[in-house]
Amino acid sequence: MLVAPVTDPRNVLDIGTGVGLWAVNFADAYPEANVTGTDLSPLWDHPVQPNLRFQVDDCCSEWTYLEEFRERFDVIHMRCLFGSIADWDQLYQKCFEHLVPGGYIEQAEMSIIPHSANGPLPHASIFRQWECFWSKCSVLTGKSWFISETMQESIREAGFVNVCERRFRWPIGTWSSDPKLQEIGRWYREFWESGMEGWVMALSTRYLGWTASQAHAFVAETRNALSDETNRVYFEL
């Protein structure tokens, strides 16, 4: 749940909490901590934990926690915000200013650069086409999908010290011989199959000039590639 060596957190912020799963689990694990989850839309259920609250907030707007006489945070957590933030340097600076001395920022992001255990993927691979798609969207929206490749240096430049990066392989499918990676691969393939139409439809038609039929064809080609585990494709977290 948390890689940072936190022992007794008192105030915790979960940026981009979504349905609030991480915040709920953290509030359960640390009942003495005050946990706040924020997002642009209220996607969560009403929390039952007395130490947890959710609120609609835009992390890219002015932060008012200190003006409201609230205490600084011991931990600020964020996950999978790639493609959502226009100015990462500003966000990291706000996190730095709103943490207690010795506090931790922890960010988990998925790289959208594909790899294969067989060696370099050919340029014609649909997964390489996804990388090109995200690259174009980053330019056209002004919000990078490649934050996993740059966040370590950006966090350090914001003033943080002892910055540690850990990378994990996430295979698509069950081709790995490792039972744990097989389980991750099953879930990650499901993540792609259930999510990719939502990822591509709005962006491709609004920014790249695709038709809905072109977007559906792109998804269909990807679905075929997902079923072919000889590709042995993985991404990094």
Disulfide bonds with the S-S distance in Angstrom:
none
